[in-house]
Amino acid sequence: MAQAKKNNDGSTQFLNSITDLHKAANKADFGKLQSRTGALARGVDVCIVYLKVRPFLEIILRIPIIIPEKVKEGIRLLMSVLDTMCPR
Protein backbone atom coordinates (compact mmCIF):
# COMPACT_ATOMS: atom_id res chain seq x y z
CA MET A 1 0.00 0.00 0.00
CA ALA A 2 2.95 2.33 0.63
CA GLN A 3 3.99 1.88 -2.97
CA ALA A 4 0.45 2.75 -4.10
CA LYS A 5 0.65 6.03 -2.19
CA LYS A 6 3.98 6.85 -3.83
CA ASN A 7 2.59 6.06 -7.31
CA ASN A 8 -0.44 8.31 -7.17
CA ASP A 9 -1.35 7.71 -10.80
CA GLY A 10 -4.77 7.01 -12.31
CA SER A 11 -4.33 3.26 -12.57
CA THR A 12 -3.58 2.91 -8.85
CA GLN A 13 -6.63 4.98 -7.95
CA PHE A 14 -8.76 2.96 -10.36
CA LEU A 15 -7.53 -0.32 -8.90
CA ASN A 16 -8.16 0.90 -5.35
CA SER A 17 -11.69 1.98 -6.20
CA ILE A 18 -12.43 -1.36 -7.87
CA THR A 19 -11.05 -3.19 -4.81
CA ASP A 20 -13.29 -1.08 -2.55
CA LEU A 21 -16.25 -1.86 -4.81
CA HIS A 22 -15.46 -5.57 -4.61
CA LYS A 23 -15.32 -5.41 -0.80
CA ALA A 24 -18.63 -3.53 -0.66
CA ALA A 25 -20.21 -6.05 -3.03
CA ASN A 26 -19.15 -8.90 -0.77
CA LYS A 27 -20.88 -7.20 2.19
CA ALA A 28 -24.01 -6.10 0.31
CA ASP A 29 -27.29 -7.97 0.13
CA PHE A 30 -28.18 -8.03 -3.56
CA GLY A 31 -31.40 -9.94 -2.95
CA LYS A 32 -33.36 -6.68 -2.95
CA LEU A 33 -31.90 -5.62 -6.30
CA GLN A 34 -32.50 -8.84 -8.18
CA SER A 35 -35.07 -9.09 -10.92
CA ARG A 36 -35.80 -12.12 -13.08
CA THR A 37 -33.09 -11.09 -15.54
CA GLY A 38 -30.52 -9.70 -13.11
CA ALA A 39 -29.55 -6.66 -11.08
CA LEU A 40 -31.36 -3.36 -11.58
CA ALA A 41 -29.88 0.09 -11.06
CA ARG A 42 -32.21 3.08 -11.48
CA GLY A 43 -34.30 1.41 -14.15
CA VAL A 44 -31.35 0.13 -16.20
CA ASP A 45 -30.75 -3.60 -16.26
CA VAL A 46 -27.03 -3.81 -15.49
CA CYS A 47 -26.85 -7.46 -16.53
CA ILE A 48 -28.15 -6.85 -20.05
CA VAL A 49 -25.60 -4.08 -20.54
CA TYR A 50 -22.79 -6.14 -19.00
CA LEU A 51 -23.51 -9.18 -21.17
CA LYS A 52 -23.22 -6.97 -24.26
CA VAL A 53 -19.99 -5.31 -23.06
CA ARG A 54 -18.30 -8.44 -21.63
CA PRO A 55 -16.78 -9.63 -24.96
CA PHE A 56 -15.13 -6.23 -25.42
CA LEU A 57 -13.72 -6.34 -21.89
CA GLU A 58 -12.22 -9.76 -22.66
CA ILE A 59 -10.59 -8.33 -25.80
CA ILE A 60 -9.17 -5.43 -23.77
CA LEU A 61 -7.66 -7.90 -21.31
CA ARG A 62 -5.86 -9.69 -24.15
CA ILE A 63 -4.09 -6.56 -25.44
CA PRO A 64 -0.47 -7.17 -24.35
CA ILE A 65 1.22 -3.77 -23.99
CA ILE A 66 -1.13 -0.80 -24.35
CA ILE A 67 -3.06 -1.13 -21.08
CA PRO A 68 -1.22 -1.25 -17.71
CA GLU A 69 -1.47 -4.52 -15.79
CA LYS A 70 -3.07 -2.84 -12.78
CA VAL A 71 -5.91 -1.54 -14.95
CA LYS A 72 -6.38 -5.03 -16.37
CA GLU A 73 -6.51 -6.39 -12.81
CA GLY A 74 -9.22 -3.86 -11.99
CA ILE A 75 -11.22 -4.93 -15.05
CA ARG A 76 -10.88 -8.56 -13.96
CA LEU A 77 -12.19 -7.67 -10.48
CA LEU A 78 -15.12 -5.77 -11.96
CA MET A 79 -15.91 -8.69 -14.26
CA SER A 80 -15.80 -11.14 -11.36
CA VAL A 81 -18.32 -9.02 -9.40
CA LEU A 82 -20.62 -8.68 -12.39
CA ASP A 83 -20.31 -12.39 -13.23
CA THR A 84 -21.51 -13.13 -9.69
CA MET A 85 -24.41 -10.68 -9.94
CA CYS A 86 -25.49 -11.57 -13.48
CA PRO A 87 -26.12 -15.22 -14.33
CA ARG A 88 -25.52 -16.13 -17.95
C-alpha positions in Angstrom: 0.0 0.0 0.0 2.9 2.3 0.6 4.0 1.9 -3.0 0.4 2.7 -4.1 0.6 6.0 -2.2 4.0 6.8 -3.8 2.6 6.1 -7.3 -0.4 8.3 -7.2 -1.3 7.7 -10.8 -4.8 7.0 -12.3 -4.3 3.3 -12.6 -3.6 2.9 -8.9 -6.6 5.0 -8.0 -8.8 3.0 -10.4 -7.5 -0.3 -8.9 -8.2 0.9 -5.4 -11.7 2.0 -6.2 -12.4 -1.4 -7.9 -11.1 -3.2 -4.8 -13.3 -1.1 -2.6 -16.3 -1.9 -4.8 -15.5 -5.6 -4.6 -15.3 -5.4 -0.8 -18.6 -3.5 -0.7 -20.2 -6.1 -3.0 -19.1 -8.9 -0.8 -20.9 -7.2 2.2 -24.0 -6.1 0.3 -27.3 -8.0 0.1 -28.2 -8.0 -3.6 -31.4 -9.9 -2.9 -33.4 -6.7 -3.0 -31.9 -5.6 -6.3 -32.5 -8.8 -8.2 -35.1 -9.1 -10.9 -35.8 -12.1 -13.1 -33.1 -11.1 -15.5 -30.5 -9.7 -13.1 -29.5 -6.7 -11.1 -31.4 -3.4 -11.6 -29.9 0.1 -11.1 -32.2 3.1 -11.5 -34.3 1.4 -14.1 -31.3 0.1 -16.2 -30.7 -3.6 -16.3 -27.0 -3.8 -15.5 -26.9 -7.5 -16.5 -28.1 -6.9 -20.0 -25.6 -4.1 -20.5 -22.8 -6.1 -19.0 -23.5 -9.2 -21.2 -23.2 -7.0 -24.3 -20.0 -5.3 -23.1 -18.3 -8.4 -21.6 -16.8 -9.6 -25.0 -15.1 -6.2 -25.4 -13.7 -6.3 -21.9 -12.2 -9.8 -22.7 -10.6 -8.3 -25.8 -9.2 -5.4 -23.8 -7.7 -7.9 -21.3 -5.9 -9.7 -24.2 -4.1 -6.6 -25.4 -0.5 -7.2 -24.3 1.2 -3.8 -24.0 -1.1 -0.8 -24.3 -3.1 -1.1 -21.1 -1.2 -1.2 -17.7 -1.5 -4.5 -15.8 -3.1 -2.8 -12.8 -5.9 -1.5 -14.9 -6.4 -5.0 -16.4 -6.5 -6.4 -12.8 -9.2 -3.9 -12.0 -11.2 -4.9 -15.0 -10.9 -8.6 -14.0 -12.2 -7.7 -10.5 -15.1 -5.8 -12.0 -15.9 -8.7 -14.3 -15.8 -11.1 -11.4 -18.3 -9.0 -9.4 -20.6 -8.7 -12.4 -20.3 -12.4 -13.2 -21.5 -13.1 -9.7 -24.4 -10.7 -9.9 -25.5 -11.6 -13.5 -26.1 -15.2 -14.3 -25.5 -16.1 -18.0 
